[in-house]
Amino acid sequence: IEKGRTEWVVSATQKGRTEYTKVILAVTDEVGLTDITDMQLTLYPVPVRQMLHIKTSLQVRYAEIISSYGVRVSTIDLTGGHRSVDMAGLAPGSYILRLYTAEGVVNRSFIKAE
């Protein structure tokens, strides 16, 4: 989202009656997450069956695995330089690996195969 102001008019109709609400989004400052996501980060193999390997130059503190329903499935401590995560216990499906780093938070999606 870029700096600036955007306005929308939202309508909702219930029992034949329509109500309108003006929604205003004012962005006053851009967040630096774009810089973080552009940094080198590779997950492999994808799809993963057992071990998901993380290749990055970021200083990773810990990671979370988030299900496609938005539920945190697991939290993994990665401060010891560990860059492999065992995924064998996960059900097949789509997930997000959320890395918490010294630079910020990075999200990457991956698929867990059977």
C-alpha positions in Angstrom: 0.0 0.0 0.0 1.4 3.3 -1.0 1.2 6.6 0.9 -1.9 8.6 0.4 -5.6 8.5 1.0 -8.2 6.2 -0.5 -12.0 6.4 0.0 -14.7 3.8 -0.6 -18.4 3.8 -0.2 -19.7 0.5 1.1 -23.3 -0.4 0.9 -25.3 -3.2 2.6 -28.9 -4.1 2.0 -31.1 -5.8 4.5 -34.8 -6.3 4.3 -35.1 -3.9 1.3 -33.2 -1.1 3.2 -29.8 0.0 1.9 -27.3 1.7 4.1 -24.1 3.4 2.9 -20.9 3.9 4.9 -17.8 5.8 3.8 -14.6 4.0 4.5 -11.4 6.1 4.4 -7.9 4.6 4.5 -5.1 7.0 5.1 -1.6 5.6 4.8 0.9 8.0 6.4 4.0 5.9 6.3 5.2 2.9 4.3 6.3 -0.2 6.2 9.7 -1.7 5.3 8.5 -5.3 4.8 9.0 -5.0 1.1 12.8 -4.7 1.8 12.8 -7.9 3.9 10.8 -10.0 1.4 13.2 -9.1 -1.4 16.2 -10.5 0.5 17.5 -14.0 -0.3 15.2 -16.7 1.2 14.8 -20.1 -0.4 12.7 -23.0 0.9 13.4 -26.5 -0.5 12.2 -29.0 -1.4 8.7 -27.8 -2.3 6.5 -29.7 -2.0 8.1 -31.1 1.1 7.6 -34.6 2.5 9.9 -34.7 5.6 12.6 -32.0 6.0 12.1 -28.5 4.9 15.4 -26.7 4.4 15.7 -22.9 4.8 18.5 -21.0 2.9 18.8 -17.4 4.0 21.2 -14.7 4.9 18.7 -13.3 7.5 19.4 -13.7 11.2 16.4 -15.9 12.1 15.3 -16.1 15.7 12.3 -18.4 15.4 9.7 -19.6 12.9 6.0 -20.4 13.0 4.1 -22.8 10.7 0.7 -21.4 9.9 -2.1 -23.6 8.4 -4.2 -22.5 5.5 -6.9 -21.7 8.1 -4.6 -19.2 9.8 -4.0 -21.4 12.8 -0.4 -21.6 14.2 0.5 -25.3 14.0 4.0 -25.1 15.4 6.7 -22.8 16.7 10.4 -23.6 16.0 13.5 -22.1 17.7 16.0 -21.4 15.0 18.5 -19.3 17.1 21.2 -22.1 17.1 21.7 -21.8 13.3 19.4 -24.7 12.5 18.0 -24.4 9.1 16.0 -27.6 8.7 12.5 -28.2 10.0 10.9 -31.6 10.3 7.5 -31.5 8.5 6.8 -35.3 8.7 4.0 -34.8 11.3 2.1 -32.2 9.3 -1.0 -33.2 7.3 -0.8 -32.7 3.6 -1.8 -29.2 2.5 -0.7 -25.6 2.1 1.1 -23.8 4.9 3.0 -20.5 5.6 6.4 -20.5 7.2 6.7 -17.2 9.1 10.2 -16.3 10.0 10.9 -13.8 12.8 14.3 -12.2 12.1 16.4 -9.3 13.4 15.2 -7.4 10.3 11.5 -8.1 10.7 9.0 -10.8 9.7 9.0 -12.8 6.5 6.3 -15.1 5.2 6.8 -17.8 2.6 4.2 -20.4 1.5 5.0 -24.1 1.0 3.1 -27.3 0.3 3.3 -30.4 2.5 3.0 -33.5 0.3 1.8 -37.0 1.5 
